[in-house]
Amino acid sequence: MAADRTDPPRQLPLDLGHGTGYSRDELVVSSTNAQAVALVDRWPDWPSPVVVLAGPAGSGKTHLASIWLARAGALRVDAGRIEQCIADLGEMPVLIDDIDKHPVDETGLFHLINAVRGVGSSLLLTARRFPSAWGVALPDLISRLKAAATVEIHEPDDLLLAGVITKLFADRQVEVEPHVVQYLVRRIERSLATAMRVVERLDRAALERKTPITRALAAETVSAMDEGQGEFEI
């Protein structure tokens, strides 16, 4: 049943919807990301100056990277502009998100890794694949990447998805029955981005119809998304 929109939202440990938050306190931890979370938490005590977080789209890499960015006071560098940042880097830690989204700037990344190692700093790379699948040809860079600490983040499990969906609804000050949340967990793509989309659509549909979010409405919405419809009929 939809709550009075003047009520304060319930406090849960994640925020990925309205006013998207990427703080450590807002992170849901499960077996799928626990190793990566532990590594971010232990910075600067890292096993290697270079760390790679590897996992599929929607697995929460950006959230973890944002936590580390704030914790380390790091500089976010665009993967296509690596060379331009090196001269002014100093001892600042560096984050490159989605390093393998496009062909890797091999020379730039090699020089950046050397610069980071030279000043005793840290470099965090996020990617969908392990470094061995990036198509790197430069031998010296291959060697540097083999020495990096690589941590895999898996697709969200049921615990993580349920926590995300519950918090997303709470952010919108909407109460949803647990069985509806569990239905969504079973039916949607295992992606945090998909969870955000389905919650937004369900909230909009419920507001326009002036009805609570039921399992039937959830089924209708998920079916529309499965069929690839940009919008569904209200």
C-alpha positions in Angstrom: 0.0 0.0 0.0 1.4 3.4 -0.9 2.4 5.5 2.1 1.3 9.1 2.7 3.8 11.0 0.6 4.5 13.3 3.6 5.9 10.5 5.7 9.7 10.3 6.0 11.3 7.4 4.1 12.4 4.3 6.1 16.2 4.1 6.7 17.8 1.2 4.8 21.5 0.8 3.9 21.4 1.7 0.2 20.4 4.6 -2.0 20.3 4.1 -5.7 17.1 5.9 -6.7 15.8 9.4 -6.0 18.9 11.4 -5.0 21.2 8.6 -5.9 23.7 8.1 -3.2 27.0 6.3 -3.4 28.3 6.5 0.2 29.7 3.6 2.2 26.8 3.6 4.6 24.4 3.2 1.7 26.0 0.1 0.3 24.3 -3.3 0.5 26.9 -6.0 1.0 26.3 -9.6 0.0 28.5 -12.6 -1.1 28.6 -11.2 -4.6 30.6 -8.1 -3.7 32.0 -8.8 -0.3 35.6 -9.3 -1.5 35.5 -6.1 -3.5 34.0 -4.1 -0.6 36.7 -5.5 1.8 39.4 -4.3 -0.6 38.0 -0.8 -0.9 37.7 -0.6 2.9 41.3 -1.6 3.5 42.8 1.1 1.3 45.6 2.3 1.4 46.7 -1.1 2.6 46.4 -2.7 -0.8 48.3 -5.8 -2.1 49.2 -3.9 -5.2 49.4 -0.2 -6.3 47.0 -1.2 -9.2 43.6 -2.8 -8.5 41.0 -3.9 -11.0 37.4 -4.4 -10.1 35.9 -6.6 -12.8 32.2 -7.5 -13.2 29.2 -7.3 -15.5 27.2 -4.1 -16.1 24.8 -3.4 -13.2 26.9 -5.3 -10.6 27.7 -2.1 -8.6 31.2 -1.3 -9.7 30.4 2.4 -10.0 29.1 2.5 -6.4 32.3 0.9 -5.1 34.5 3.1 -7.2 32.7 6.2 -6.0 33.2 5.1 -2.4 36.9 4.7 -3.0 37.1 8.0 -4.9 35.8 9.9 -1.8 37.8 7.8 0.6 41.1 8.2 -1.2 40.6 11.8 -2.5 41.3 10.4 -5.9 41.2 12.0 -9.3 38.8 10.5 -11.8 40.4 10.2 -15.2 38.6 9.6 -18.5 39.9 6.5 -20.2 40.4 8.5 -23.4 42.5 11.2 -21.8 45.0 9.3 -19.8 48.2 11.0 -21.1 46.9 14.5 -20.5 46.6 13.9 -16.7 49.9 12.3 -15.9 52.1 15.5 -15.8 49.9 17.2 -13.2 49.1 14.1 -11.2 51.6 14.4 -8.3 50.8 11.9 -5.6 47.1 11.8 -6.1 45.4 8.4 -6.4 43.6 7.8 -9.7 40.3 6.2 -10.8 39.5 5.1 -14.3 35.9 3.8 -14.7 35.0 1.4 -17.5 38.6 1.1 -18.8 37.6 -1.6 -21.3 34.5 0.2 -22.7 36.6 1.3 -25.6 40.0 0.0 -26.9 42.6 0.6 -24.2 45.0 3.5 -24.6 47.9 1.1 -24.0 50.8 3.6 -24.0 48.9 6.1 -21.8 47.9 3.4 -19.3 51.4 2.0 -19.1 52.8 5.5 -18.4 50.1 6.1 -15.8 50.8 2.9 -14.0 54.5 3.7 -13.9 53.7 7.2 -12.6 51.5 5.8 -9.8 54.0 3.2 -8.8 56.8 5.8 -8.9 55.2 8.0 -6.2 53.7 5.2 -4.1 50.1 6.0 -5.0 47.2 3.9 -6.1 45.2 3.3 -9.3 41.7 1.8 -9.4 40.4 0.5 -12.7 36.9 -0.8 -13.2 36.1 -3.1 -16.1 33.5 -5.6 -17.4 36.2 -8.1 -18.1 39.5 -9.3 -16.6 42.6 -7.6 -18.0 43.6 -10.7 -20.0 40.5 -10.1 -22.1 41.2 -6.4 -22.9 43.1 -7.2 -26.1 46.3 -5.5 -24.8 49.3 -6.1 -27.1 52.0 -3.9 -25.4 54.3 -6.5 -23.6 55.3 -4.1 -20.8 51.7 -3.2 -20.1 50.7 -6.9 -20.1 53.3 -7.4 -17.4 52.1 -4.5 -15.3 48.5 -5.7 -15.5 49.5 -9.2 -14.5 50.9 -7.7 -11.3 47.7 -5.9 -10.5 45.2 -7.2 -7.9 42.0 -8.2 -9.7 38.8 -8.7 -7.8 35.6 -10.0 -9.5 32.2 -8.7 -8.7 29.4 -11.1 -9.6 25.9 -10.4 -10.7 23.7 -9.3 -7.8 22.3 -12.2 -5.8 18.8 -12.3 -4.3 19.8 -10.6 -1.1 21.4 -7.7 -2.8 18.6 -7.2 -5.3 15.9 -7.4 -2.6 17.8 -4.8 -0.5 18.2 -2.5 -3.5 14.6 -2.7 -4.5 13.3 -2.2 -1.0 15.5 0.9 -0.5 14.5 2.3 -3.9 10.9 2.2 -3.0 11.6 3.6 0.5 13.4 6.6 -1.2 10.1 7.3 -3.0 8.2 7.0 0.3 6.3 4.0 -1.0 5.6 0.9 1.0 5.6 -2.4 -1.0 4.7 -5.8 0.3 7.6 -8.2 0.7 6.0 -10.7 -1.7 6.0 -8.0 -4.5 9.7 -7.4 -3.9 10.4 -11.1 -4.0 8.5 -11.4 -7.2 10.6 -8.7 -8.8 13.8 -10.3 -7.6 12.8 -13.5 -9.3 11.7 -11.9 -12.6 13.9 -9.0 -13.5 17.4 -9.0 -15.0 20.0 -9.4 -12.4 21.2 -5.8 -12.6 21.1 -2.8 -10.2 20.3 -0.6 -13.2 17.3 -2.7 -14.1 16.1 -2.6 -10.5 16.2 1.2 -10.7 14.2 1.3 -14.0 11.5 -1.1 -12.8 11.0 0.7 -9.5 10.7 4.1 -11.3 8.1 2.6 -13.8 6.1 1.0 -11.1 6.0 4.1 -9.0 4.9 6.2 -12.0 2.2 3.7 -12.9 0.8 3.5 -9.3 0.7 7.3 -9.1 -1.1 7.7 -12.4 -3.6 4.9 -11.6 -3.9 6.0 -8.0 -3.4 2.4 -6.9 -1.0 0.6 -4.6 1.9 -1.4 -6.2 0.6 -4.9 -6.4 2.0 -8.1 -7.8 -0.3 -7.8 -10.8 1.0 -4.3 -11.5 4.6 -5.6 -11.1 3.9 -8.5 -13.5 2.5 -6.1 -16.1 5.4 -3.8 -15.8 8.1 -6.5 -16.0 6.3 -8.1 -19.0 6.3 -4.7 -20.8 10.1 -4.4 -20.1 10.7 -8.0 -21.2 9.0 -7.1 -24.5 11.3 -4.2 -25.0 8.7 -1.5 -24.8 10.1 1.9 -24.0 6.9 2.7 -22.2 3.9 0.7 -21.1 0.3 1.7 -21.4 -1.2 3.2 -18.3 
